[in-house]
Amino acid sequence: MPKQKTHKGMKKRYKLTASGKVKHRKAFRGHLLSGKSGNRKRHLRQDGMVSGTLAKVVQNGLRPSM
């Protein structure tokens, strides 16, 4: 039976916390920042959490490497 492989795209974009939650970097932070308010940019600095069914999909994609 072949080994299961980690989804490399997910590995670059998501990280599992110690409790098993899924962290990701927020979007809209790459460029064109002068038009965004400081308040908005500050909130974009914090990592987001994935919830619901999508979190299960990501966990399964990252699991084989753990």
C-alpha positions as CSV (number, residue, x, y, z in Angstrom):
1,M,0.0,0.0,0.0
2,P,1.5,3.4,-0.9
3,K,2.1,6.0,1.8
4,Q,-0.2,9.0,2.3
5,K,1.4,12.2,1.4
6,T,1.1,15.7,3.0
7,H,-0.7,18.2,0.8
8,K,2.3,20.6,0.1
9,G,0.0,23.6,-0.8
10,M,-1.7,23.3,2.6
11,K,1.5,22.8,4.4
12,K,2.7,26.2,3.1
13,R,-0.6,28.0,4.0
14,Y,-1.8,26.5,7.2
15,K,-0.4,25.4,10.6
16,L,-1.9,23.2,13.3
17,T,-1.9,24.5,16.8
18,A,-1.1,22.3,19.8
19,S,-4.8,21.9,20.5
20,G,-5.5,20.9,16.9
21,K,-7.0,24.1,15.6
22,V,-6.0,25.4,12.1
23,K,-4.2,28.8,11.8
24,H,-3.8,30.8,8.6
25,R,-2.4,34.1,7.4
26,K,-5.1,36.7,6.6
27,A,-5.5,38.0,3.0
28,F,-5.3,41.6,1.7
29,R,-1.9,42.3,3.3
30,G,0.4,41.9,0.3
31,H,0.3,45.2,-1.5
32,L,-1.8,48.4,-2.0
33,L,-1.6,49.1,1.7
34,S,-1.7,52.9,1.5
35,G,-5.4,52.9,0.8
36,K,-6.2,50.8,3.8
37,S,-6.6,52.3,7.3
38,G,-4.2,51.6,10.1
39,N,-6.9,49.9,12.1
40,R,-7.7,47.5,9.2
41,K,-4.0,46.7,8.7
42,R,-3.5,46.1,12.4
43,H,-6.3,43.5,12.4
44,L,-4.9,41.8,9.3
45,R,-1.6,41.2,11.2
46,Q,-3.2,38.6,13.5
47,D,-3.6,35.1,12.2
48,G,-7.0,33.8,11.4
49,M,-8.5,30.5,12.4
50,V,-10.3,28.0,10.1
51,S,-13.5,26.6,11.5
52,G,-16.1,24.0,10.6
53,T,-15.9,21.5,7.8
54,L,-13.0,23.3,6.1
55,A,-10.9,22.8,9.2
56,K,-11.4,19.0,9.0
57,V,-10.3,19.1,5.3
58,V,-7.1,21.0,6.2
59,Q,-6.4,18.7,9.1
60,N,-6.6,15.7,6.9
61,G,-4.4,17.3,4.3
62,L,-1.7,18.0,6.9
63,R,-2.0,14.8,9.0
64,P,0.3,12.3,7.2
65,S,3.4,14.4,8.0
66,M,2.5,14.7,11.7
